């Protein structure tokens, strides 16, 4: 299947526009993605920074409150023997002054509870020996414990803050432990949302979970030491990374920051579908807009192409009609109308440039007799062969042959008289050489022609009509002198002056 160049050009233009639009859209989507990613990275980084600052403040506050209790114990020389109610009241007062505190318990060196702010503190009794042991191992003054559930399966979830108690001689007497609500560290910032509903988690450096928002109840006792967070923490104390959570298996854009005061790390993550939800909507919208633009442009190009095709077809048809209107329907050579136009053009060129111009009028000899003898179809075939022979015998592209009417033909030559006469003789010979049988011919036993020749350098032709009249006079003389010959009107000043002929077959 062949493709027209205009169609290929239209396809190339459409493809170029599609590439430009698609490229521009892709660049816009990519730029929007990069900006969105940077904005979300900033968001999770800001969340970790704010939560870390809040935790640091809470730890300092807790250390101050627990320090007051430890100082009072040291000043009294140990655990005083005041009534249980009095001790509980004092511890409860301290707990109420500490934001997030739910209960406080005092442990002796053996890990037994010797005082507590309320009955809920009894849920901390299992932590006594273990926490003191780890505090001795770490050598830490303030110890942050992992999240625990107090009060049964549906009880409160607390993390612990513990401080050792020493007497005035520096001997360890025990420790003070405060149970703090996990939501105190995370819930406010989680509820704040930052428009992307971040997940916030606080871990000890050994991977134990201290606090989480949301769904803390589902993750009590979990350890994340083998997760990607701690692989990142080994590289830097803070950063941003792509996270797949071991707790819920979801992918997040995450940031983290270490809080040295409690040997803990803060994590904040945003689900990718949340972080890039608006970007995806914008991208889809941009894609549809680009597609719509491409469809509209494609429709316009298709319409323009069809209009161009229609206009081109119309021009082609008009050209074909014009060409057909200038050709003779039988012989397929220029007709009388074309001859008249060509003669006028050549005459003007002759006048402008002074070049010689010759004109021939040709007539098929005894053609009526041929038609009567062989029929009109044979006559048409005869005229067609004669016309093609005349056309082929004119070797120069500037020489023109036309059907003048009936069995008459005309030839325009850019030549002088002698050259035109030579060409005329060649034409007579070429037609006779066809050997078209004509039993009724007067000059030969085959079809022949007679030619009258007139030239601007052989007669007084002051216009094209006069030149045509002189050629007609010469043709008449050729007929009168026996046909199958060419006659040149030489030096004729009037129609009465006789032409000079070249008789080939005298009748």
C-alpha positions, 0 to 999 in steps of 0.5 A: 500500500502506497502512502501519499507524501501529504499523508506522510507529512500529516502523520509526521506532524501529528506524531510530532505534536503528540510527542511534544504534548506527551513530553510536556505532560510527562515533564509536568507530572515528573516535576509535580512528583518530585515536588510532592515527594520533597514536600512529604519528606519534609512533612515526615521529617518535621513530624519526627523532629517535633515528636522527638522534641516533645519526648525530650521535654517529657523525659526531662520533666519525668526525670525532674519529678522522679528526682524529687521523689528520690531526693525525699527518700534519700533525705529521710534515710530510706523508705520511711515508715509513714502510713501507706495512705500518706505515701500513696497520697504523696506519690499521687500528687507527684504523678498528677503534676507530671503530664501523661503519668498514670501511676508511680511505684517505688521498688526496694533493692530486691525489686519489691513494691514498697509504695505506690500512687494507686492500685494500678501501680500493682501492675508494675510489680513484675518490672522491679527486678528486671528493670533494675538489672538492666539499669545496672547493665546500662549504667543509665540514670534514667531508664525508658521501658517498653510499652506494657499492658496494665489491667488485663487484655483491655487495660491501659497501655503504658511505657515506664520511666524509671530512676534509681534511688540512692541514700546519702552514702551512695548505696542503691536503695531501689528505684522509682518507676512511673507508668506513662500513657503511650498516647502522651508521646504520639497521639496529639501529633498523630491527630494533628495529621499534617493532611497525610495521617502519619504513623508515629512510633517510638522505639528503644534502641534494642527494637522494643516498641515504646509507643505508636499511633495509631493502633497501639493496642495491637502492637504491644510487646512487638520488637522491630530490631530486624526492621529497616528502621534500625538498618538505617539508624546504623548509618545515621542518627536521622534520615528519610527512607523508603519503609516496608513496616514489619508491623503491618507490612505496608509501604511508607515514606519514612523519617526517623530521629534518635533521642539520646536522652532516653536511648530511643528513636522516633519514627514517622511514616506516611503511606505512599497511597496517602502521600501521593494521592493528590499527585496521582489525581493531578496526574490522571487529570493532566493525562486526560487533559493531554489526551483531550488536547491530542484528540482535538488536535488530531481531529483538527489535523484530520479535518485539515488533511481531508480539506487539503485532500479535497482541495487537491482533488478539486485542483486535479479534477479542474486541471484534468477537465482543463486538459481534457477541454484542450484536447480533441476527444478522438485524436487525443491531441490539442483541439481547435481551442488550444490551437487558437490560444497557442497561436496567439501566444506564439504571435505575441512572442514573435512580436516581442522577440522578433523570432520567426513563426511558421504555420501549417494547415493540413488536410487529409486528401479525399477523406469524404471518399474514404469515409464513404468507402470504408465507413466512419469507424475506419475514418476515425481510426484513420484520423487517429493514426494520422494525428499520432504520426504528425505528433511523432514527426515533430521532433522539437517540443516547441512545435505544436500540432492540433486538430483544426476541425474535421480532417484538418490539422494545424501545426505551429513551428518556431521556424523560418519558411525554408525550415517549415517547408522541410518539416512539411515535406517530412510530414507528407512522407510520414503519413504516406508511409503509413500505407493506409489503403484508400482505393478512392484517393486521387493522388495515391492508392493510400491515405495522403495529406496536403499542407499549406505553409505560411511564415512571417519571413515569407509573407506580409502577415501583420497579424495571426489571422493574416498568417492563418489566411495565407496558410489556408491559401497555400493549402488550397493551392496544394490541393489544386496542384494535385494533393499529397504535397506541401505549398509555401506562400512565398512573398505574397502581398495579397490573397491573389498572389500564387504560392510556390509548391513542391509537388510529389505526385502530380495529378 
